[in-house]
Amino acid sequence: MVILGLGLMILGGIAVLSALFVSEPGSGGELLGFSVSTLESFLVGVAAGAAILWGFAILKWGTKRSLAHRRERKELTELNQKLERVEAERRTDDEPERRDTV
C-alpha cells in the first residue's frame, strides 16, 4: 500500500509539473505531447491533485496498518515467550514426581 500511495503521489506531481512548465499561459498548449485546451489542462490539474491526495491517504493508511501489525506481532512474541517459560517451569516441577513414581 505504501508503494501504491507513493506511486500515485509521484504521478500526480509529474502531471502538475508538466502542466506548469510545458503549457503556454492562456491558450492551453501541449501537455505530454497532446494538444489540450485550457479546460482540459485544468481538469488534468484537478485529477493530478486528486491523485496526490488519494496517494497520501493510501500511504497514511498503509503505514498505520503496518505499525499495528508490527505491534501485534511483538505482543504475540512476548506472550509466546511467557507461555514457553511457564511450560518449562511446569516440566521441571513435574519431573521429580515422575521419578518418584517409577
C-alpha positions in Angstrom: 0.0 0.0 0.0 2.9 2.3 0.8 4.3 1.8 -2.7 1.0 2.4 -4.3 0.5 5.6 -2.4 4.0 6.9 -3.3 3.4 6.0 -6.9 0.2 8.0 -7.1 1.8 10.9 -5.4 4.7 10.9 -7.9 2.5 10.5 -10.9 0.3 13.4 -9.7 3.4 15.5 -9.1 4.7 14.8 -12.6 1.4 15.8 -14.2 1.3 19.1 -12.2 4.9 19.9 -13.1 4.4 19.1 -16.8 1.3 21.3 -16.9 3.1 24.2 -15.2 6.3 24.1 -17.3 5.1 22.9 -20.7 1.7 24.7 -21.2 1.5 28.1 -22.6 -0.5 30.6 -20.4 -3.9 31.4 -21.7 -4.0 29.0 -24.7 -3.9 25.5 -23.3 -0.9 24.3 -25.3 0.6 20.9 -25.2 0.7 18.5 -22.2 2.9 15.4 -22.5 2.8 15.6 -26.3 -1.0 16.0 -26.5 -2.7 19.2 -27.6 -5.1 20.3 -24.8 -7.4 23.3 -24.2 -7.4 25.4 -21.1 -10.3 23.5 -19.6 -8.6 20.1 -20.3 -5.5 21.4 -18.7 -7.5 22.5 -15.7 -9.1 19.0 -15.5 -5.7 17.3 -15.7 -4.6 19.5 -12.8 -7.7 18.6 -10.7 -7.1 14.9 -11.5 -3.4 15.2 -10.6 -4.3 16.9 -7.3 -6.9 14.2 -6.5 -4.2 11.5 -7.3 -1.8 13.2 -4.9 -4.4 13.4 -2.1 -5.5 9.8 -2.7 -1.9 8.7 -2.7 -1.3 10.4 0.6 -4.4 8.8 2.1 -3.3 5.3 0.9 0.2 6.0 2.2 -1.1 7.0 5.6 -3.5 4.0 5.8 -0.8 1.6 4.8 1.6 3.0 7.4 -0.9 2.7 10.2 -1.7 -0.8 9.2 1.9 -1.8 9.1 2.6 -0.3 12.5 -0.5 -2.1 14.0 0.7 -5.4 12.5 4.2 -5.0 14.0 2.8 -4.1 17.4 0.5 -7.2 17.3 3.4 -9.4 16.2 5.6 -8.1 19.0 2.8 -8.7 21.6 2.3 -12.2 20.3 6.0 -12.9 20.5 6.1 -11.7 24.1 3.1 -13.8 25.0 4.7 -16.8 23.3 7.9 -16.4 25.3 5.9 -16.1 28.6 4.0 -19.3 27.7 7.2 -21.2 26.9 8.7 -20.1 30.3 5.6 -21.3 32.2 5.6 -24.6 30.3 9.3 -25.1 31.1 8.6 -24.4 34.8 5.8 -27.0 34.7 8.0 -29.5 33.1 10.8 -29.0 35.7 8.2 -29.2 38.5 6.6 -32.4 37.1 9.9 -34.3 36.5 10.7 -35.1 40.2 7.2 -36.5 40.7 7.6 -38.8 37.7 10.9 -40.1 39.0 9.3 -40.9 42.4 6.5 -43.0 40.9 8.7 -45.1 38.7 
